[in-house]
Amino acid sequence: MTGTRRQPIWMAEAAAEATNGVTSGDWQASGVSIDTRTLREGDLFIALSGPNFDGHDYVLSALENGAAAAVVQADKAPGFRSTSPNSSLLEVADTMAALEDLGRAARQRSSARIIAVTGSVGKTGTKEALKLAFGTQGRVSATEGNLNNHFGLPLSLARMPENTEFGIFEMGMNHPGEIAPLSSMARPDVAVITEIAEVHSEYFDGLAQISDAKAEIYTGMGATGIAVLNLDSMQFERLADQARGQGVGRIITFGQHGDADIRLLGIDRRSNGSAVRAACFGDEIEYRIGVAGGHWVLNSLGVLGAVYAAGADVEKAAAALADMRGLKGRGQRHEVTYAEGTFVLIDESYNASPTSMTAAIEVLGQGEVVAGGRRIAVLGDMLELGNRSEELHAELAGVLDANGIDQVFTAGQFMSALWDLLPAEVRGGHACAAKKLAPIVTAAVAPGDLVMVKGSLGSQTRVIVDALLSLGTQATGDTRQVVNGK
């Protein structure tokens, strides 16, 4: 792939020193990639291997498509040299270890303020808001998408240019013990923890264990570190005690609680965002966040807490949040015009938990519809909830009723528990899988409707989003009529 010219972030000699490897050629790389599908010209391609794949199978393709060099295991290098003798290779003992080494080296050479984000819900949105907030005040390097695991964090660090002033990195987990090594690698100056909720609860014995796993983010911090915590959270004291126990120097709080350092004073909810009034260590501030939902507002307070902790300008950061938009699969809005008229689609298809599902339904309930339009919820299974799965799905019936949702479509085994409780007049349709529900939803949608689609990634509700978007594509033969960010 080709693209705009980028500044180099890795020279051959520096990369070899960082990885204890042997390099050929005097190359320089302007990026780092572990996937040829997203490779950009000038990237350093790292051939990772796993139980079901081997990145060495794609090395020649990466080089042919403009990779500056490829990181390969030394025992496999002779084969590439015989096939492509002029290729630039960095030979290492283990390519995964090399990726981690590059991440550590990038962190070591950087004087950037490092802000790390974790939590059960809201991580990626908060990371993107932090990226906007700090982007007005210096050079920012941030996690792309949700590359927040043992592959994604070192990759994100390795991509950080040396002149970065603010590094913003997301850290996620499914099991205990997964965040601690990420924090040790990133060594955050500031750690933001969003809401603790029943996500991946199949692998944990209650919220306390989930909280402890998130608190592993303190591992790489120290006496100069600052934790930014939600004072409204039932897990606040546990998180704060963990921070103190690990020697974190300061705690900054946010929320609606009267004692919060960054405190919500007022909110004017609108269909396309919220006007917010808050107090930051006693100083009143007003700003707008360009995406709807009270959960976005509360997380924006955490963003301002992180900005304050990093010594940046809070007012400039707050003003930047007006440009925040819903992300693909996380609240992105589409205005879809098709043969019969226009409807609005809210794409929440990336993931789901009881907490995030409730928040999305509340946004739908607050959304504006034209005369005759309906508020429609299309819901897929929430996964990894363990033996409470059916109970937690069934509890959504009350949330839907409280928010005045007109029609509900459900897909999946666990959503059957919700479907059974819905009044007949609210039932839109149910199917065993999202793929089978998609044609039912597309046949039912009408002009003026506001449609929200949400489910865990594994429930594949994205296929329903794509089916709804395709109505507009079929109407005009292209996608110009699908307007994002409404």
C-alpha positions in Angstrom: 0.0 0.0 0.0 1.1 3.6 -0.6 0.3 6.6 1.5 1.6 10.0 2.5 5.2 10.3 3.4 5.9 9.7 7.1 8.9 10.4 9.2 11.0 7.4 10.2 10.6 6.1 13.7 13.1 3.1 13.5 16.5 3.0 12.0 18.0 -0.4 11.3 20.8 0.0 13.9 18.5 1.1 16.6 15.9 -1.6 16.0 18.7 -4.3 15.9 20.1 -2.9 19.2 16.6 -2.9 20.8 15.9 -6.5 19.8 19.4 -7.9 20.2 19.1 -8.9 16.5 21.2 -8.9 13.4 20.1 -6.7 10.5 21.0 -6.4 6.8 20.8 -3.2 4.9 20.7 0.4 6.1 16.9 0.7 6.2 14.6 3.0 8.1 10.9 2.3 9.0 8.2 4.9 9.4 5.8 2.5 11.0 5.4 -1.0 12.5 3.0 -3.7 11.3 2.1 -7.3 12.2 -0.6 -7.7 9.5 -0.1 -7.4 5.8 -3.7 -6.5 5.3 -3.1 -3.1 6.9 0.6 -2.7 6.0 1.6 0.7 4.9 4.6 1.5 2.7 7.7 2.0 4.8 6.5 -0.2 7.7 8.7 -2.6 9.6 6.8 -5.9 9.3 7.1 -8.3 12.3 6.4 -12.0 11.4 4.6 -13.1 14.5 3.6 -16.8 14.9 0.8 -18.4 16.8 -1.0 -21.8 17.1 -3.1 -21.1 14.0 -0.9 -18.8 11.9 2.7 -18.0 11.0 3.6 -14.5 9.9 6.6 -15.8 8.1 4.2 -17.0 5.4 3.6 -13.4 4.6 7.1 -11.9 4.7 7.7 -11.9 1.0 4.3 -10.3 0.4 5.0 -7.6 3.0 8.3 -6.8 1.3 6.8 -6.8 -2.2 4.2 -4.3 -0.9 6.7 -1.8 0.4 7.7 -2.9 3.8 11.0 -1.3 4.8 12.2 -4.5 6.4 10.9 -7.7 8.0 11.6 -9.0 11.5 12.0 -12.8 11.2 13.3 -15.7 13.3 16.9 -16.3 12.6 16.4 -20.0 11.8 14.0 -19.0 9.0 16.1 -16.2 7.5 18.1 -18.4 5.1 15.0 -19.4 3.2 14.1 -15.7 2.6 17.7 -14.8 1.6 17.7 -17.5 -1.0 14.3 -16.4 -2.4 14.8 -12.7 -2.1 18.6 -12.0 -1.6 18.3 -8.2 -1.6 15.6 -8.1 1.1 16.2 -6.2 4.3 15.7 -8.5 7.3 16.1 -8.2 11.0 16.9 -11.6 12.4 15.9 -12.3 16.0 15.6 -15.3 18.3 11.8 -14.8 18.8 9.6 -12.3 16.9 7.1 -11.8 19.7 9.9 -11.0 22.1 11.3 -8.6 19.5 7.9 -6.8 19.3 7.9 -6.4 23.1 11.6 -5.2 23.0 10.7 -2.6 20.4 7.8 -1.4 22.6 10.1 -1.2 25.7 12.8 0.7 23.7 10.2 3.2 22.4 9.0 3.8 25.9 12.6 4.1 27.2 13.7 6.7 24.7 10.5 8.8 25.0 10.0 11.8 27.3 6.3 11.8 26.6 3.7 11.8 29.3 2.1 8.4 29.1 -1.6 8.1 29.9 -3.1 4.5 30.2 -6.8 3.6 30.1 -8.6 0.5 31.4 -12.0 -0.4 32.7 -14.9 -2.7 32.0 -16.7 -0.4 29.6 -15.8 2.9 27.9 -12.1 2.2 27.4 -11.9 2.9 23.7 -14.2 5.9 23.7 -12.2 7.4 26.6 -9.0 6.7 24.7 -10.3 8.5 21.6 -11.5 11.4 23.7 -8.1 11.7 25.3 -6.6 11.7 21.9 -8.8 14.6 20.9 -8.1 16.5 24.2 -4.4 16.2 24.1 -4.2 16.7 20.3 -4.8 20.4 20.7 -1.7 20.7 22.9 1.0 18.6 21.5 2.1 15.6 19.4 0.0 12.6 20.3 0.6 8.9 19.7 -2.3 6.6 20.7 -3.6 3.0 20.4 -5.3 2.4 17.1 -8.7 0.9 17.4 -8.7 -1.5 20.3 -5.2 -2.9 20.1 -5.1 -3.2 23.8 -3.8 -6.8 24.5 -0.4 -8.5 24.7 0.0 -8.0 21.0 -1.6 -4.6 20.7 0.1 -2.7 23.5 3.7 -3.4 22.5 2.7 -2.7 18.9 1.2 0.6 19.9 4.3 1.5 21.9 6.6 0.4 19.1 4.7 2.8 16.8 5.3 5.8 19.1 7.6 8.4 17.5 10.5 9.6 19.7 9.2 13.2 19.6 5.7 12.3 21.0 4.6 14.5 23.8 1.5 12.6 24.9 1.2 8.8 24.6 -2.3 7.4 25.1 -2.6 3.6 25.5 -5.6 1.4 26.1 -5.2 -1.8 28.2 -7.7 -4.6 28.1 -8.0 -8.1 29.6 -10.2 -11.2 29.7 -8.5 -12.9 32.7 -6.6 -11.9 35.8 -2.9 -11.2 35.3 -3.1 -9.8 31.8 -2.8 -6.1 32.5 0.2 -6.1 34.9 2.8 -6.9 32.2 1.2 -4.3 29.9 1.6 -1.7 32.6 5.1 -2.7 33.3 5.9 -2.2 29.7 4.2 1.2 29.3 5.1 2.6 32.7 2.2 5.1 32.8 2.4 8.5 34.3 -1.4 8.7 34.5 -3.9 5.8 34.7 -7.6 6.3 34.0 -10.0 3.6 35.1 -13.5 3.8 33.7 -16.5 1.9 35.1 -16.1 -1.5 36.6 -18.9 -3.8 35.4 -20.0 -7.4 34.7 -17.9 -7.9 31.7 -16.0 -11.2 31.2 -17.7 -12.2 34.4 -17.5 -15.8 33.3 -13.8 -15.7 34.3 -14.2 -13.8 37.6 -15.9 -14.4 40.9 -17.7 -11.0 41.2 -16.9 -7.3 40.7 -14.2 -7.3 43.3 -12.0 -9.7 41.3 -12.7 -7.7 38.1 -11.7 -4.5 40.0 -8.5 -6.1 41.2 -7.6 -7.2 37.6 -8.1 -3.6 36.4 -6.0 -2.3 39.3 -3.1 -4.1 37.7 -2.7 -1.0 35.7 -0.8 0.5 38.7 2.0 -2.1 38.3 4.2 0.1 36.1 3.6 3.3 38.0 5.3 4.7 41.1 5.4 7.6 43.5 5.1 10.1 40.7 2.1 8.3 39.1 -1.5 9.6 39.3 -4.6 7.5 39.2 -7.8 9.0 37.9 -10.8 7.2 39.4 -14.6 7.5 39.3 -15.7 8.5 42.8 -19.3 7.3 42.0 -18.1 3.7 41.4 -19.0 1.1 44.0 -15.4 -0.2 43.5 -13.8 3.2 44.2 -12.4 2.4 47.6 -11.0 -0.9 46.5 -9.3 0.8 43.5 -8.0 3.6 45.6 -6.6 1.2 48.2 -4.9 -0.8 45.5 -3.4 2.4 44.1 -2.0 3.4 47.5 -0.8 -0.1 48.2 1.2 0.0 45.0 2.8 3.3 45.8 0.9 5.5 43.3 1.5 9.0 44.5 -1.8 10.7 43.9 -5.5 10.0 43.2 -7.7 12.4 41.3 -11.4 11.7 41.4 -14.3 12.4 38.9 -18.0 11.9 38.9 -21.3 13.3 40.3 -20.3 12.9 43.9 -20.0 16.1 45.8 -16.4 15.5 46.8 -15.1 14.7 43.3 -12.2 16.8 42.1 -13.8 16.9 38.6 -17.5 17.1 39.4 -20.5 17.2 37.1 -22.7 20.2 37.9 -25.2 20.0 35.1 -26.0 18.4 31.8 -28.3 19.3 28.9 -28.8 16.1 26.9 -29.4 16.3 23.1 -29.7 13.8 20.4 -26.3 14.7 18.9 -24.4 15.2 22.2 -24.5 17.0 25.5 -23.8 20.4 26.9 -21.9 19.9 30.2 -21.2 22.1 33.2 -18.5 20.8 35.5 -16.2 22.0 38.3 -12.5 21.2 38.0 -10.9 21.6 41.4 -13.4 24.3 42.1 -13.2 26.2 38.8 -16.4 26.0 36.8 -16.1 25.0 33.1 -18.7 24.6 30.4 -18.2 22.4 27.3 -19.9 20.3 24.7 -19.3 16.6 23.9 -20.4 15.7 20.4 -21.8 12.2 21.1 -25.0 11.4 23.0 -25.2 9.6 26.3 -24.7 10.2 30.0 -21.9 7.6 30.0 -19.9 9.7 27.6 -20.4 12.7 29.8 -19.1 10.9 32.9 -16.1 9.5 31.0 -15.4 13.0 29.7 -14.9 14.1 33.3 -12.2 11.4 33.6 -10.6 12.7 30.5 -10.4 16.2 32.0 -8.9 14.6 35.2 -6.2 13.0 33.1 -5.5 16.2 31.3 -5.1 18.0 34.6 -2.9 15.2 35.9 -0.6 15.5 32.9 -0.2 19.2 33.4 -2.0 20.2 30.2 -4.7 22.9 29.6 -8.1 21.6 30.8 -10.1 24.3 29.0 -8.5 23.6 25.6 -9.1 19.9 26.2 -12.7 20.4 27.1 -13.3 22.5 24.0 -11.9 19.8 21.8 -14.5 17.3 23.0 -17.1 19.0 20.8 -15.5 17.1 17.9 -16.0 13.7 19.5 -18.1 11.3 17.5 -19.4 7.8 18.0 -17.0 5.2 16.9 -17.7 2.3 14.5 -19.5 -0.3 16.5 -19.5 2.1 19.6 -22.3 4.6 18.9 -21.5 5.7 15.4 -24.6 7.3 13.8 -25.7 6.9 10.2 -28.5 8.6 8.3 -29.6 6.1 5.7 -31.7 7.2 2.8 -33.3 4.3 0.8 -36.3 3.9 -1.5 -39.0 4.5 1.1 -37.3 7.4 2.9 -34.7 8.0 5.6 -34.0 6.4 9.0 -31.2 6.8 11.5 -29.0 3.9 12.6 -26.9 3.8 15.8 -24.2 1.2 15.4 -23.3 -0.3 18.8 -22.4 -3.7 17.4 -18.9 -4.0 18.6 -19.5 -5.2 22.1 -22.1 -5.5 24.9 -22.4 -6.0 28.6 -25.3 -5.3 31.0 -23.9 -1.8 31.8 -23.1 -0.8 28.2 -26.4 -2.3 27.0 -28.3 -0.2 29.5 -26.5 2.9 28.5 -27.2 2.3 24.8 -30.9 1.7 25.4 -31.0 5.0 27.4 -29.5 6.9 24.5 -32.0 5.3 22.1 -34.8 6.3 24.5 -33.6 9.9 24.6 -33.2 10.1 20.8 -35.4 12.3 18.7 -37.7 10.7 16.1 -39.9 12.4 13.6 -43.7 12.0 13.7 -44.6 8.4 13.1 -41.0 7.2 13.7 -40.2 4.4 16.2 -37.4 3.8 18.6 -36.2 0.3 17.7 -33.7 -1.8 19.6 -32.0 -4.7 17.8 -30.2 -6.8 20.4 -27.8 -9.7 20.2 -26.4 -11.9 23.0 -24.2 -10.5 25.7 -21.4 -13.1 26.0 -19.0 -14.3 28.8 -21.5 -13.6 31.6 -21.3 -17.1 33.1 -24.2 -18.7 35.0 -26.1 -15.4 35.3 -26.4 -14.9 31.5 -30.2 -15.6 31.2 -30.9 -13.5 34.3 -29.0 -10.5 33.1 -30.6 -10.7 29.6 -34.1 -10.9 31.2 -33.4 -7.8 33.3 -33.2 -5.7 30.1 -37.0 -5.9 29.8 -37.4 -3.3 32.5 -34.7 -1.1 30.9 -36.5 -1.2 27.6 -39.8 -0.4 29.2 -38.4 2.5 31.3 -37.0 4.1 28.1 -40.1 3.8 26.0 -38.6 1.6 23.3 -41.3 0.9 20.7 -40.1 -2.3 19.1 -37.5 -4.9 20.0 -35.8 -7.5 17.8 -33.6 -10.1 19.4 -31.1 -12.7 18.3 -29.3 -15.5 20.1 -29.7 -18.1 22.8 -29.5 -15.8 25.8 -31.7 -13.1 24.3 -34.5 -15.7 24.3 -34.8 -15.0 28.0 -35.6 -11.3 27.2 -37.9 -12.1 24.3 -40.1 -14.2 26.5 -40.7 -11.3 28.8 -41.5 -8.7 26.1 -45.1 -7.5 25.6 -46.7 -8.7 22.3 -46.9 -5.1 21.0 -43.2 -4.5 21.5 -42.0 -7.8 19.9 -40.5 -7.2 16.4 -38.9 -10.5 15.8 -36.5 -13.1 17.2 -34.0 -15.4 15.5 -31.4 -17.9 16.7 -28.6 -15.9 15.1 -28.0 -12.3 13.9 -27.6 -13.5 10.3 -31.2 -14.9 10.3 -32.5 -11.8 12.1 -31.0 -9.3 9.6 -33.7 -9.8 6.8 -36.5 -9.5 9.4 -35.1 -6.1 10.6 -34.5 -4.7 7.1 -38.1 -5.6 6.1 -39.5 -3.9 9.2 -37.6 -0.7 9.3 -39.5 2.4 8.1 -38.9 6.1 7.4 -38.4 8.1 10.5 -37.3 5.2 12.6 -34.3 5.4 15.0 -32.7 2.0 15.1 -30.0 0.9 17.6 -28.1 -2.4 17.0 -26.0 -3.8 19.9 -24.5 -7.1 20.9 -21.2 -8.7 21.8 -18.7 -9.1 19.0 -19.2 -12.9 19.0 -22.9 -12.5 18.5 -22.1 -10.9 15.1 -24.7 -8.1 15.1 -22.5 -6.3 12.7 -24.2 -8.2 9.9 -27.4 -6.5 10.8 -25.7 -3.1 10.7 -24.3 -3.9 7.3 -27.7 -5.1 6.1 -29.4 -1.9 7.2 -26.6 0.3 5.6 -26.9 -1.7 2.4 -30.5 -0.5 2.0 -29.2 2.9 1.2 -26.5 1.5 -1.1 -29.0 -0.4 -3.1 -31.2 2.7 -3.5 -28.5 4.8 -5.1 -25.8 2.4 -6.2 -23.1 4.0 -4.0 -22.7 5.0 -0.3 -22.9 8.8 -0.6 -26.3 8.8 1.0 -25.1 7.2 4.2 -24.1 10.2 6.4 -22.0 9.5 9.5 -21.9 11.6 12.6 -25.4 12.9 12.4 
